[in-house]
Each structure stands twice: as structure tokens, then as C-alpha cells.
Amino acid sequence: MAITSKQRSQLRGLAAGEDTIIQVGKGGINDNLIASVKAALAARELIKGRVLENAMLSAREACDALSAACGAEPVQVIGTKFVLYKRNEKEPKIVLVKDRKKQ
């Protein structure tokens, strides 16, 4: 599921007030981190992560790797922080705006 620029903008606004709940450290991305990201996405749909200074990955690399491993959409990467979104099919918590096409 690809999100549009308007939906991405909406998600960025929602993420601004969220706390960072995922941290990628020198251990990098492992199975435990992927499992915790999947659980957090299932519970919240929108999560904010941070890459610590001692990590071997950049925030963009960590965001891309986690989004691929979890089937999530990367929303934003700024500095050492990133935001991921994955819609919960059973119980959606975030209603995304629809893109209106002019006719």
C-alpha cells in the first residue's frame, strides 16, 4: 500500500506529538528489534524511531531496512529520527485522508 503525499503529510503531523519508542543501537537491526517494531506497529500503526550515535547505520538505512522487514511505509526521516506507518487491517486507529482528484 503506497501512501500519497497528503496522507504522508497527515502522518507527519500526527507523529510530531509522539514519543520515540524504537531505538537502533550498535547491535543494529536484529530479530528482537524487528519483532518489537512489528508489535508496536500492530498496537499503534504509527511509530517513531531513533538511531543512536554508536549505531553503524544511518537513519535512512535503518528506516528502509525496518520498513522492508515489517511491511511498513516509511513516512519521514530527519536527522537521527524516522517514522514508520503500517495500517492495522483488523482495527484501524488512524483514518487517512482520501486524495481528491479534480475532474
N, C-alpha and C positions, 0 to 999 in steps of 0.2 A: 504494500500500500504506500504509494507516494503521497506526500502532503504538499499542498500548494503553498505559495509564498504568503498568502493571507493567513492560512492555518499556522504556518511556521511563526508568523508574527504574533498571533494569538498565544501560541505556546510559549514564546519567549517572554511575553508579558506575565503569563502565569508562573513561569519559572523564576522570575525576578524575586518573588517573595519566598521561594522555597529554600530550605537549608540544604547544604551539601551532605548527602548520605552515603556516597561511594567514594573511596579513596584508593587510588592506584599508587602503590609504593615501589620499593626496589625489587620486590618479588614479582612485579609485573602482573600480567593477566594470567591467572590460573583457574582451575576448575572451581575452586571455592568462591572466587570473585565472580565468575560467570553465574554460578548458582545464586549468589546473593543479589546480583543485578536482576536476574530473571524473577526472583521472588519480589523484589522491590517494584519492578515494572508491573507485575500482576496485581500488587496491592495498590499502587499509586498511579500507574500509567505514565507519569512524568517524573523523572528523577534528575538530580543534578550531581555531577561527579567532579572530582578534583584529582589532578596528577601532582604528587609530591615532588619536591626538588630532587630527591635521590632516586627517582624512577628513571629507567633507561628509555622510556617512551615519551613522546610529546603528547600534548592533549589531543591533537588531531588523530594521531596514530591510535591512542587508547580509545577514543570515541569510535573510530572506524572499526577497530577490532571487536569492541564490545557490541556495537550495533549489528555487526555481521554474525557474531556468536549467539546473540539473543533474538535476532529478527526484529530489531527496533529501528526506528528512524532517528538519525542524528538531527537535532534541532539547531544547536548552536555550539560553537567553540570559541571561547575568548580567553586568552592567556593560558592559565593552567586549569580552567574550568570548562566543563562540557555539559550538555543537556541531551537526554535521550527520551524518546516517546514511543510507547507501544500501546495500542488500543486494546483494552480488555474486551474480548468478543462477548463474554457472558454477562458482565456487569460494567458497561462503560461509565466512567466517572466524569470524563471531560467531553463536552459536546463541542465539536469543531464547527466553525463557520463554514457555510457552503459557498463555493465560488459561483458568483452570478455572471453569466455570460451575456453581453449586450447583443441584442438582436436587431 
